[in-house]
Amino acid sequence: MPDEDPSDEDLDRFAGETGWCPDCGAEIWDEAWQCPHCHAVVEGRVARDRPDPVGRSVARRSVIALVIIIVIVLVLIQLG
C-alpha cells in the first residue's frame, strides 16, 4: 500500500505542530521519528527553525576536501 499524503483531518489536527528535518530541511511533524524525505532518524532532533541544508552541505564538503588534502600531503611526505 503506497504512502498517502495526510488527510484534511490530519492537517487540522496537527496544524502548527510541524518542524524541520535537521538533515535535509524538509518540513516534518514534530513527533516524527524519521524524515519521510531523506529517511534520517530525527526523533528528538526536529528543528523549530528551518535549518540551512545548503550551508551544511558546503561545510561538510569542505571538511572532506581538507581531510583528503591532508592525506595526500602525508602520503607525499612518506614517499619523498
Rosetta silent file (secondary structure, phi, psi, omega in degrees, C-alpha in Angstrom):
SEQUENCE: MPDEDPSDEDLDRFAGETGWCPDCGAEIWDEAWQCPHCHAVVEGRVARDRPDPVGRSVARRSVIALVIIIVIVLVLIQLG
SCORE:     score description
SCORE:     0.000 S_00000001
   1 L     0.000  124.268 -177.615    0.000    0.000    0.000 S_00000001
   2 L   -70.229  151.216  177.562    1.575    3.315   -1.050 S_00000001
   3 L   -69.319  133.971 -178.243    2.160    6.047    1.479 S_00000001
   4 L  -105.611  155.153  173.326   -0.574    8.674    1.266 S_00000001
   5 L   -67.537  157.457  179.588   -0.469   12.384    1.913 S_00000001
   6 L   -63.559  146.442  177.860   -2.081   13.497    5.174 S_00000001
   7 L   -75.779  168.004  177.133   -5.855   13.922    5.106 S_00000001
   8 H   -60.753  -35.812  177.916   -7.527   17.260    5.761 S_00000001
   9 H   -64.129  -41.501  177.785   -8.426   15.976    9.242 S_00000001
  10 H   -62.828  -43.026 -179.489   -4.767   15.178    9.938 S_00000001
  11 H   -63.079  -40.001  177.287   -3.722   18.630    8.759 S_00000001
  12 H   -66.457  -40.955 -176.841   -6.292   20.272   11.040 S_00000001
  13 H   -67.266  -36.802 -176.253   -5.298   18.096   13.992 S_00000001
  14 L  -103.773   14.185 -178.049   -1.577   18.798   13.606 S_00000001
  15 L   -56.148  129.375  178.335   -1.836   22.414   12.451 S_00000001
  16 L    81.312    0.392 -178.624    1.089   24.397   13.790 S_00000001
  17 L  -110.279   45.515  177.722    2.885   21.296   15.066 S_00000001
  18 E  -113.403  160.980  176.696    5.477   20.951   12.363 S_00000001
  19 E  -140.336 -161.022 -176.093    9.201   21.362   12.440 S_00000001
  20 E  -128.727  140.197  176.222   12.101   20.920   10.067 S_00000001
  21 L   -65.820  127.153 -179.134   14.361   17.951    9.381 S_00000001
  22 L   -71.232  -13.180 -178.154   17.816   18.872   10.717 S_00000001
  23 L   -96.216  -45.962 -176.120   19.456   16.901    7.884 S_00000001
  24 L  -112.741  -11.595  178.166   17.591   17.859    4.687 S_00000001
  25 L    84.147    6.184  179.495   15.488   20.855    5.790 S_00000001
  26 L   -74.064  149.729  177.609   12.134   19.337    4.793 S_00000001
  27 E   -75.051  129.649 -178.131    9.031   20.230    6.786 S_00000001
  28 E  -138.874  165.918  176.903    8.034   17.318    9.043 S_00000001
  29 E   -70.047  146.759  178.264    5.716   16.613   12.007 S_00000001
  30 L   -56.925  -36.204 -175.448    7.096   17.448   15.461 S_00000001
  31 L   -89.536    7.304 -177.956    6.534   13.864   16.597 S_00000001
  32 L   -64.674  142.326  174.385    8.246   12.265   13.596 S_00000001
  33 L  -103.170  -16.942  178.823   10.914    9.684   14.364 S_00000001
  34 E  -144.023  138.882  178.410   12.132    9.517   10.752 S_00000001
  35 L   -72.761  127.020  179.484   12.125   12.089    7.966 S_00000001
  36 L   -72.980  -10.389 -177.824    9.874   10.898    5.120 S_00000001
  37 L   -94.516  -51.282 -178.005   12.058   12.782    2.621 S_00000001
  38 L  -107.131   -5.920  177.446   15.658   11.805    3.440 S_00000001
  39 L    66.297   17.684  175.524   14.830    8.903    5.823 S_00000001
  40 L   -74.600  144.730  175.493   17.177   10.208    8.532 S_00000001
  41 E   -75.579  119.617 -174.401   16.243    9.314   12.104 S_00000001
  42 L  -119.852    8.157 -177.229   15.136   12.631   13.605 S_00000001
  43 L   -54.023  120.764  179.656   13.469   11.555   16.845 S_00000001
  44 L    79.999    0.645 -178.629   14.149   14.288   19.380 S_00000001
  45 L  -119.776   10.703 -178.019   16.079   16.389   16.834 S_00000001
  46 L   -63.211  125.632 -176.769   13.239   18.124   14.956 S_00000001
  47 E   -83.275  139.418  176.756   14.313   21.735   14.441 S_00000001
  48 L   -79.195  -37.876  177.376   11.918   24.575   15.271 S_00000001
  49 L   -99.842  144.320 -177.872   13.635   26.983   12.866 S_00000001
  50 L   -65.414  122.343  179.234   14.283   25.935    9.302 S_00000001
  51 L   -74.955  167.390  178.814   17.914   24.808    9.011 S_00000001
  52 L  -104.280   87.065 -177.400   20.174   25.752    6.127 S_00000001
  53 H   -65.363  -26.146  179.135   20.956   22.397    4.449 S_00000001
  54 H   -68.131  -45.043  178.057   22.918   24.132    1.674 S_00000001
  55 H   -62.573  -39.067  176.835   25.292   25.732    4.166 S_00000001
  56 H   -63.869  -41.564 -179.328   25.693   22.408    5.943 S_00000001
  57 H   -61.776  -43.630  179.363   26.421   20.668    2.667 S_00000001
  58 H   -64.548  -42.918  179.251   29.145   23.168    1.806 S_00000001
  59 H   -63.302  -42.647  179.899   30.681   22.843    5.278 S_00000001
  60 H   -63.723  -42.233  178.679   30.612   19.047    5.081 S_00000001
  61 H   -66.086  -36.276  178.676   32.260   19.075    1.647 S_00000001
  62 H   -64.034  -41.264  178.314   34.913   21.489    2.887 S_00000001
  63 H   -64.715  -43.703  179.552   35.824   19.164    5.755 S_00000001
  64 H   -62.322  -44.124  178.966   36.008   16.170    3.412 S_00000001
  65 H   -62.391  -40.931  179.158   38.224   18.104    0.976 S_00000001
  66 H   -63.305  -42.612  178.540   40.511   19.180    3.820 S_00000001
  67 H   -62.804  -42.730  179.562   40.892   15.592    5.049 S_00000001
  68 H   -63.095  -42.266  178.955   41.705   14.389    1.522 S_00000001
  69 H   -63.305  -42.263  179.209   44.336   17.106    1.108 S_00000001
  70 H   -62.593  -42.638  179.386   45.938   16.207    4.444 S_00000001
  71 H   -63.703  -41.999  179.130   46.066   12.518    3.477 S_00000001
  72 H   -62.992  -43.859  179.961   47.664   13.365    0.101 S_00000001
  73 H   -62.436  -42.703  179.233   50.261   15.596    1.778 S_00000001
  74 H   -64.862  -38.541  177.655   51.114   12.863    4.305 S_00000001
  75 H   -66.041  -42.831  178.694   51.485   10.280    1.535 S_00000001
  76 H   -63.984  -37.819  177.265   53.747   12.613   -0.436 S_00000001
  77 H   -64.137  -42.295  179.362   55.900   13.244    2.639 S_00000001
  78 H   -65.134  -34.978 -179.094   56.273    9.490    3.192 S_00000001
  79 H   -78.880  -25.865 -174.027   57.267    8.930   -0.459 S_00000001
  80 L   -86.911    0.000    0.000   59.665   11.863   -0.550 S_00000001
